[in-house]
Amino acid sequence: EYSVAAQIWKYSSVDMCELAMNSVIQSGFEAEVKRHWIGREYLETGQTEVHKTNVPLSRLKYRSSTLEQEHAIIAKMTATGSDVLNPAK
């Protein structure tokens, strides 16, 4: 499945490493298994260990920053009662 995804969507090796890392995070493995594969403090900090995942810290920071921005937008829209899908309301 990973090789098909890499070929179809032209993923780089870093993209594939990020996909594998996210697969581990989303998996049903016990937390201790996840810690072994992606980093001891992935739950506490949301950060994985670069030497284990091969996902650069800059990419992880970008993803975290983007998620924070999306949460802020959602919070703002919720607080103001805006209807993004139907602005005429």
ABEGO torsion letter per residue (X at the ends): XAAAAAAAAGBBAAAAAAAAAAAAAABABBAAAAAAAAEAAAAAAGBBBAAAAGBBAAAAAAAAAAAAAAAAAAAAAAAAGBBAABAAX
